[in-house]
Amino acid sequence: MISKISGMSSDYDLRMHTFGVCLEALTRLNKAFDRSLRQQVGLSLGTFEALLRIARSGGYVAMGDLATQIALTSGGVTRLVDRLTAEGMVERRPCPTDRRVNYVAITEQGQARLDEAIKVHQVDIENELTGRITEDERRTLVRVMERLREPAAVDST
């Protein structure tokens, strides 16, 4: 039951509830996935996501692109890459054509840890997400989330 907030229309309350439910579900899933990866593989969800994105980009990606993909500032991605470099999971590589660009590449050790984490994450996804909804619900959820991840068209007139 959605309780009315003083001064807000019931339509606005429903929109707030929709946003709240999305945020709460994402927060719960992130916490569950992070906890499982830390306990079983020793990686945070953020580290897992970074390694996954590097691997999916052909094994290396420009630092700026990685920052955009995982929603970190340039300083945040630098600290993350510093930590992963110290752990032997990634290495920095200069761009041969542009001195301003640095790449981050996954190492064999990083790929091995990622492979281990993917196995854990696949089970977690089934237990926490896809195993709790029907195939039709999953398809609908994916379509909606793909639409929502793109910026809204705003009329500038």
Backbone as CSV, one residue per row, in Angstrom:
resi,resn,N_x,N_y,N_z,CA_x,CA_y,CA_z,C_x,C_y,C_z
1,MET,0.840,-1.187,0.000,0.000,0.000,0.000,0.880,1.243,0.000
2,ILE,0.569,2.153,-0.861,1.311,3.401,-0.971,0.603,4.442,-0.113
3,SER,1.323,4.993,0.856,0.706,6.024,1.688,0.949,7.382,1.052
4,LYS,-0.040,8.243,1.160,0.015,9.576,0.561,0.913,10.479,1.380
5,ILE,1.777,11.200,0.671,2.633,12.194,1.309,1.919,13.527,1.217
6,SER,1.836,14.217,2.307,1.138,15.493,2.358,1.638,16.436,1.274
7,GLY,0.690,17.018,0.530,1.033,17.999,-0.491,1.388,17.401,-1.835
8,MET,1.391,16.074,-1.967,1.733,15.444,-3.241,0.509,14.748,-3.818
9,SER,0.362,14.811,-5.125,-0.746,14.133,-5.788,-0.539,12.626,-5.709
10,SER,-1.620,11.869,-5.844,-1.498,10.409,-5.803,-0.694,9.910,-6.998
11,ASP,-0.778,10.613,-8.149,0.020,10.245,-9.314,1.512,10.409,-9.012
12,TYR,1.849,11.510,-8.336,3.242,11.739,-7.966,3.690,10.691,-6.958
13,ASP,2.825,10.358,-6.000,3.158,9.310,-5.032,3.472,7.992,-5.737
14,LEU,2.696,7.644,-6.770,2.928,6.405,-7.509,4.271,6.458,-8.233
15,ARG,4.625,7.610,-8.809,5.922,7.749,-9.474,7.058,7.627,-8.456
16,MET,6.887,8.244,-7.303,7.903,8.140,-6.250,8.048,6.689,-5.797
17,HIS,6.928,5.999,-5.656,6.946,4.597,-5.249,7.674,3.751,-6.302
18,THR,7.408,4.005,-7.579,8.066,3.275,-8.663,9.576,3.455,-8.577
19,PHE,10.011,4.705,-8.427,11.436,4.974,-8.305,12.008,4.285,-7.068
20,GLY,11.310,4.386,-5.952,11.784,3.782,-4.707,11.939,2.279,-4.805
21,VAL,10.975,1.617,-5.423,11.041,0.163,-5.581,12.232,-0.227,-6.460
22,CYS,12.441,0.505,-7.549,13.592,0.225,-8.424,14.896,0.390,-7.654
23,LEU,15.009,1.481,-6.937,16.228,1.762,-6.187,16.470,0.721,-5.096
24,GLU,15.411,0.354,-4.378,15.553,-0.643,-3.309,15.933,-2.009,-3.866
25,ALA,15.348,-2.404,-4.995,15.680,-3.693,-5.594,17.131,-3.703,-6.061
26,LEU,17.562,-2.631,-6.715,18.945,-2.555,-7.180,19.917,-2.555,-6.004
27,THR,19.594,-1.828,-4.966,20.452,-1.790,-3.774,20.569,-3.172,-3.148
28,ARG,19.446,-3.877,-3.026,19.470,-5.219,-2.440,20.296,-6.170,-3.291
29,LEU,20.097,-6.127,-4.608,20.859,-7.004,-5.488,22.351,-6.687,-5.426
30,ASN,22.698,-5.407,-5.463,24.117,-5.027,-5.380,24.752,-5.525,-4.090
31,LYS,24.052,-5.383,-2.984,24.593,-5.848,-1.704,24.760,-7.363,-1.699
32,ALA,23.757,-8.077,-2.218,23.831,-9.544,-2.247,24.972,-10.018,-3.141
33,PHE,25.104,-9.427,-4.326,26.168,-9.819,-5.248,27.542,-9.460,-4.679
34,ASP,27.664,-8.281,-4.096,28.936,-7.856,-3.508,29.351,-8.784,-2.370
35,ARG,28.419,-9.083,-1.485,28.710,-9.959,-0.344,29.173,-11.335,-0.823
36,SER,28.474,-11.899,-1.794,28.813,-13.222,-2.299,30.186,-13.234,-2.966
37,LEU,30.447,-12.249,-3.817,31.750,-12.198,-4.491,32.890,-12.006,-3.502
38,ARG,32.683,-11.158,-2.496,33.728,-10.952,-1.480,33.996,-12.242,-0.704
39,GLN,32.919,-12.935,-0.302,33.074,-14.148,0.497,33.673,-15.303,-0.304
40,GLN,33.238,-15.463,-1.541,33.636,-16.644,-2.302,34.880,-16.457,-3.164
41,VAL,35.151,-15.212,-3.593,36.256,-14.986,-4.516,37.227,-13.925,-4.007
42,GLY,36.788,-13.136,-3.034,37.650,-12.070,-2.527,37.681,-10.830,-3.400
43,LEU,36.659,-10.658,-4.240,36.544,-9.472,-5.086,35.282,-8.706,-4.729
44,SER,35.367,-7.390,-4.763,34.158,-6.583,-4.597,33.385,-6.603,-5.912
45,LEU,32.122,-6.238,-5.849,31.310,-6.142,-7.059,31.898,-5.099,-8.005
46,GLY,32.415,-3.998,-7.473,33.027,-2.962,-8.303,34.261,-3.459,-9.034
47,THR,35.096,-4.218,-8.349,36.287,-4.793,-8.982,35.877,-5.794,-10.045
48,PHE,34.902,-6.628,-9.733,34.389,-7.598,-10.694,33.895,-6.887,-11.950
49,GLU,33.114,-5.823,-11.766,32.573,-5.092,-12.913,33.695,-4.494,-13.757
50,ALA,34.705,-3.926,-13.121,35.830,-3.343,-13.858,36.558,-4.416,-14.663
51,LEU,36.881,-5.539,-14.036,37.571,-6.621,-14.747,36.723,-7.152,-15.899
52,LEU,35.431,-7.277,-15.668,34.522,-7.770,-16.697,34.486,-6.821,-17.894
53,ARG,34.406,-5.538,-17.630,34.356,-4.561,-18.723,35.670,-4.509,-19.499
54,ILE,36.786,-4.633,-18.798,38.081,-4.668,-19.485,38.148,-5.908,-20.375
55,ALA,37.785,-7.057,-19.835,37.829,-8.305,-20.602,36.900,-8.238,-21.812
56,ARG,35.702,-7.695,-21.621,34.738,-7.608,-22.724,35.143,-6.592,-23.784
57,SER,36.074,-5.731,-23.466,36.552,-4.735,-24.432,37.747,-5.253,-25.215
58,GLY,37.953,-6.548,-25.198,39.067,-7.137,-25.932,40.313,-7.308,-25.093
59,GLY,40.176,-7.140,-23.775,41.314,-7.339,-22.882,41.978,-6.055,-22.438
60,TYR,41.634,-4.946,-23.090,42.170,-3.655,-22.660,41.189,-2.562,-23.053
61,VAL,41.247,-1.464,-22.311,40.346,-0.343,-22.558,41.042,0.935,-22.108
62,ALA,40.717,2.044,-22.759,41.260,3.336,-22.342,40.726,3.671,-20.946
63,MET,41.584,4.236,-20.128,41.195,4.564,-18.746,39.953,5.444,-18.717
64,GLY,39.874,6.428,-19.584,38.715,7.317,-19.621,37.435,6.584,-19.970
65,ASP,37.534,5.647,-20.908,36.358,4.855,-21.279,35.916,3.960,-20.126
66,LEU,36.871,3.387,-19.417,36.531,2.557,-18.259,35.837,3.398,-17.200
67,ALA,36.332,4.589,-16.957,35.705,5.478,-15.968,34.253,5.745,-16.334
68,THR,33.990,5.991,-17.611,32.623,6.246,-18.065,31.750,5.003,-17.900
69,GLN,32.283,3.854,-18.264,31.507,2.611,-18.213,31.110,2.221,-16.800
70,ILE,31.971,2.480,-15.831,31.663,2.062,-14.464,31.312,3.241,-13.565
71,ALA,31.050,4.387,-14.182,30.567,5.583,-13.484,31.490,6.025,-12.352
72,LEU,32.775,6.147,-12.686,33.744,6.683,-11.735,34.355,7.955,-12.312
73,THR,34.865,8.796,-11.437,35.624,9.953,-11.889,36.976,9.458,-12.397
74,SER,37.715,10.328,-13.071,39.046,9.918,-13.531,39.936,9.575,-12.340
75,GLY,39.793,10.317,-11.238,40.554,10.003,-10.026,40.144,8.673,-9.423
76,GLY,38.842,8.392,-9.444,38.344,7.123,-8.907,38.840,5.934,-9.694
77,VAL,38.835,6.055,-11.022,39.317,4.932,-11.825,40.831,4.788,-11.687
78,THR,41.535,5.902,-11.506,42.988,5.824,-11.290,43.293,5.059,-10.006
79,ARG,42.573,5.353,-8.931,42.784,4.634,-7.663,42.441,3.152,-7.814
80,LEU,41.344,2.855,-8.515,40.956,1.462,-8.742,42.036,0.736,-9.534
81,VAL,42.513,1.341,-10.604,43.550,0.717,-11.433,44.848,0.576,-10.646
82,ASP,45.189,1.561,-9.826,46.377,1.444,-8.960,46.271,0.202,-8.079
83,ARG,45.103,0.023,-7.459,44.882,-1.112,-6.565,44.954,-2.439,-7.333
84,LEU,44.302,-2.485,-8.494,44.298,-3.717,-9.281,45.676,-4.028,-9.863
85,THR,46.438,-2.981,-10.175,47.810,-3.174,-10.647,48.673,-3.758,-9.528
86,ALA,48.528,-3.208,-8.332,49.300,-3.710,-7.184,48.966,-5.176,-6.887
87,GLU,47.721,-5.580,-7.166,47.292,-6.966,-6.946,47.635,-7.875,-8.135
88,GLY,48.203,-7.299,-9.199,48.606,-8.085,-10.354,47.478,-8.462,-11.299
89,MET,46.318,-7.826,-11.164,45.177,-8.196,-12.004,45.076,-7.402,-13.299
90,VAL,45.681,-6.213,-13.322,45.702,-5.399,-14.536,47.075,-4.754,-14.669
91,GLU,47.323,-4.218,-15.851,48.541,-3.436,-16.069,48.196,-2.244,-16.948
92,ARG,48.948,-1.191,-16.772,48.779,-0.008,-17.616,49.615,-0.170,-18.876
93,ARG,49.050,0.343,-19.971,49.769,0.331,-21.249,49.580,1.698,-21.906
94,PRO,50.662,2.292,-22.380,50.517,3.576,-23.068,49.914,3.366,-24.460
95,CYS,49.183,4.353,-24.915,48.651,4.319,-26.279,49.798,4.651,-27.232
96,PRO,50.021,3.835,-28.260,51.151,4.086,-29.158,50.975,5.326,-30.034
97,THR,49.748,5.819,-30.186,49.509,6.944,-31.087,49.123,8.240,-30.390
98,ASP,48.823,8.173,-29.071,48.400,9.376,-28.350,48.926,9.304,-26.918
99,ARG,49.927,10.122,-26.616,50.550,10.077,-25.290,49.587,10.437,-24.167
100,ARG,48.488,11.105,-24.488,47.524,11.494,-23.450,46.648,10.330,-22.995
101,VAL,46.632,9.259,-23.772,45.745,8.126,-23.495,46.536,6.981,-22.883
102,ASN,45.996,6.445,-21.793,46.554,5.241,-21.176,45.493,4.151,-21.204
103,TYR,45.958,2.948,-21.480,45.073,1.793,-21.466,45.283,1.012,-20.176
104,VAL,44.251,0.292,-19.792,44.368,-0.671,-18.707,44.036,-2.031,-19.322
105,ALA,44.911,-2.995,-19.088,44.765,-4.331,-19.680,44.685,-5.368,-18.575
106,ILE,43.834,-6.354,-18.786,43.702,-7.432,-17.816,44.888,-8.391,-17.980
107,THR,45.425,-8.853,-16.868,46.538,-9.806,-16.886,45.983,-11.228,-16.834
108,GLU,46.867,-12.202,-16.997,46.435,-13.599,-16.871,45.859,-13.864,-15.490
109,GLN,46.501,-13.303,-14.458,46.005,-13.468,-13.088,44.627,-12.823,-12.932
110,GLY,44.458,-11.641,-13.506,43.167,-10.969,-13.453,42.090,-11.756,-14.179
111,GLN,42.439,-12.320,-15.329,41.473,-13.113,-16.090,41.083,-14.370,-15.320
112,ALA,42.048,-14.993,-14.652,41.746,-16.189,-13.851,40.788,-15.849,-12.709
113,ARG,41.028,-14.727,-12.026,40.124,-14.303,-10.951,38.745,-13.967,-11.502
114,LEU,38.717,-13.316,-12.654,37.438,-12.978,-13.284,36.675,-14.244,-13.654
115,ASP,37.357,-15.221,-14.217,36.698,-16.477,-14.589,36.074,-17.144,-13.366
116,GLU,36.799,-17.135,-12.261,36.287,-17.699,-11.008,35.065,-16.920,-10.529
117,ALA,35.143,-15.594,-10.608,34.050,-14.744,-10.149,32.808,-14.892,-11.022
118,ILE,33.010,-15.069,-12.322,31.871,-15.229,-13.236,31.059,-16.458,-12.852
119,LYS,31.716,-17.542,-12.501,31.000,-18.763,-12.093,30.133,-18.500,-10.868
120,VAL,30.678,-17.794,-9.898,29.927,-17.446,-8.687,28.772,-16.518,-9.039
121,HIS,29.057,-15.517,-9.870,28.048,-14.513,-10.205,26.891,-15.122,-10.996
122,GLN,27.182,-16.089,-11.857,26.119,-16.740,-12.612,25.129,-17.439,-11.678
123,VAL,25.647,-18.109,-10.670,24.779,-18.764,-9.684,23.977,-17.708,-8.908
124,ASP,24.659,-16.636,-8.506,23.981,-15.572,-7.767,22.876,-14.922,-8.588
125,ILE,23.141,-14.688,-9.871,22.121,-14.083,-10.733,20.897,-14.979,-10.820
126,GLU,21.140,-16.271,-10.957,20.018,-17.213,-11.008,19.240,-17.212,-9.686
127,ASN,19.957,-17.244,-8.563,19.304,-17.300,-7.258,18.582,-16.005,-6.889
128,GLU,19.190,-14.887,-7.208,18.671,-13.594,-6.745,17.810,-12.852,-7.760
129,LEU,17.930,-13.208,-9.046,17.232,-12.430,-10.062,16.449,-13.305,-11.030
130,THR,17.125,-13.918,-11.976,16.410,-14.595,-13.058,15.602,-15.806,-12.593
131,GLY,16.036,-16.464,-11.540,15.282,-17.604,-11.026,14.013,-17.202,-10.279
132,ARG,13.840,-15.930,-10.029,12.678,-15.433,-9.280,11.623,-14.804,-10.179
133,ILE,11.899,-14.738,-11.490,10.941,-14.156,-12.429,10.787,-15.091,-13.621
134,THR,9.680,-14.938,-14.332,9.453,-15.769,-15.517,10.291,-15.250,-16.677
135,GLU,10.381,-16.062,-17.711,11.118,-15.647,-18.915,10.471,-14.418,-19.550
136,ASP,9.156,-14.360,-19.589,8.480,-13.174,-20.131,8.773,-11.940,-19.282
137,GLU,8.773,-12.090,-17.970,9.105,-10.967,-17.091,10.546,-10.519,-17.304
138,ARG,11.436,-11.472,-17.508,12.844,-11.133,-17.748,12.991,-10.328,-19.030
139,ARG,12.329,-10.788,-20.101,12.403,-10.062,-21.379,11.858,-8.643,-21.226
140,THR,10.749,-8.515,-20.529,10.154,-7.194,-20.302,11.092,-6.317,-19.476
141,LEU,11.645,-6.873,-18.430,12.573,-6.122,-17.578,13.768,-5.627,-18.382
142,VAL,14.330,-6.482,-19.211,15.479,-6.090,-20.032,15.090,-4.965,-20.989
143,ARG,13.941,-5.094,-21.654,13.498,-4.036,-22.581,13.329,-2.707,-21.856
144,VAL,12.699,-2.733,-20.698,12.476,-1.506,-19.939,13.797,-0.911,-19.464
145,MET,14.674,-1.734,-18.914,15.944,-1.225,-18.397,16.842,-0.710,-19.520
146,GLU,16.807,-1.352,-20.688,17.576,-0.838,-21.823,17.081,0.554,-22.215
147,ARG,15.785,0.756,-22.174,15.222,2.075,-22.486,15.608,3.092,-21.422
148,LEU,15.563,2.691,-20.156,15.842,3.621,-19.063,17.313,3.978,-18.922
149,ARG,18.203,3.141,-19.417,19.623,3.480,-19.282,20.045,4.581,-20.253
150,GLU,19.211,4.844,-21.261,19.477,5.940,-22.192,18.873,7.223,-21.623
151,PRO,19.541,8.359,-21.865,18.981,9.629,-21.374,17.616,9.915,-21.984
152,ALA,16.766,10.548,-21.207,15.452,10.924,-21.688,15.585,12.046,-22.718
153,ALA,14.759,12.010,-23.734,14.735,13.104,-24.713,14.041,14.289,-24.052
154,VAL,14.729,15.406,-24.017,14.180,16.595,-23.387,13.915,17.643,-24.453
155,ASP,12.716,18.165,-24.464,12.350,19.208,-25.421,12.971,20.519,-24.977
156,SER,13.875,21.072,-25.800,14.596,22.283,-25.421,13.931,23.554,-25.943
157,THR,12.714,23.434,-26.465,12.046,24.635,-26.984,11.361,25.422,-25.915
